[in-house]
Amino acid sequence: MVLSAASALSSSALPRSSPEFRIDQPGGKTILLSSLKGKVVVLEFLFVKSQHCMRVARTLNQLQQELGPGGMQAVGVAFDAPNAAATGGEYLDAMAAALNLSYPVGLAQTASVDAYLGRTGNEMLSIPQLIVIDRAGIIRAATGGQGNPSLEDANALRALVSGLLKESAAH
């Protein structure tokens, strides 16, 4: 789903350091992206009501079950579409339960997502957007904009993550 020219994250040179990011989970728990350093993190920025996002979430769930024991950590980040009514994540728990997700899903404000992705108001936002971060906290791949859309394919994402899992955190 395309909302509004290319994501600045994707047009920025990769690899590069991931900035800090906060994900608020239902029930009040917070995940700081920095707390996952040492794992290969796959972030999915998603809209809860998007079927495309749900398909990618199912793929991440499969990969989390396969590669999680080896150090992969998928994290879903739901946010509201720009210029849409805020839902406050009211459908988040129902989505996670319906998909039987085995990884954490939380909520972030649209402004925080835009800041993390480096998106300004007139740039395109492709949803879902996947960000792949290595064990050292370096963004190694992304979808959206000039990114790699093949990462939405289970086999392509599995190959990338498997390779990153073989690297040390201090490369």
Secondary structure, 3 states (H helix, E strand, C coil): CECCCCCHHHHCCCCEECCCCEEECCCCCEEEHHHHCCCEEEEEEECCCCHHHHHHHHHHHHHHHHHHHHCEEEEEEECCCCCCCCCCCCCHHHHHHHCCCCCCEEECCHHHHHHHHCCCCCCCCECCEEEEECCCCEEEEECCCCCCHHHHCHHHHHHHHHHHHCCCCCC
